[in-house]
Amino acid sequence: MTANAAPTPQESVLIALTRLATAWSSPRVQAQVAIDAGVQIDTADIPAVYLLGHDGPLRAGTLATLLRLSPPTMSKQLRRLEDAGLVQRTEDADDRRARVLALTPAGRLLVDEARGLLAADARLRAVMSG
């Protein structure tokens, strides 16, 4: 892409994904999402909630792999999320010995708030860029 050329559709998608990743990884955005949803949560735990909202229910090991976290770190996050009432463990329908993680209604609200903030941010950026 040159300075004067319009981006290709593929470049537009890459630009949008880069902006989304940048916005989502911002501790400020993550903290605002938690505040807007009315929950007290460590901002480091928000990506786990978001992934469960997008890809869940998931097993803890799968979630840890997706987030590139060690099992002990994932366990600590899950304990905090359960204590906050955002995540619950349920029996895995495919393997009754295993447990899967799913969002509670409060967890779903947090994900919905995050999506709303990101969509509003994208609209604002579009308006500002002309």
Secondary structure, DSSP 8 states (H G I E B T S, - for coil): --SSS---HHHHHHHHHHHHHHHHH-HHHHHHHHHHHT----GGGHHHHHHHHHH-SB-HHHHHHHHT--HHHHHHHHHHHHHTTSEEEEE-SS-TTSEEEEE-HHHHHHHHHHHHHHHHHHHHHHHHH-
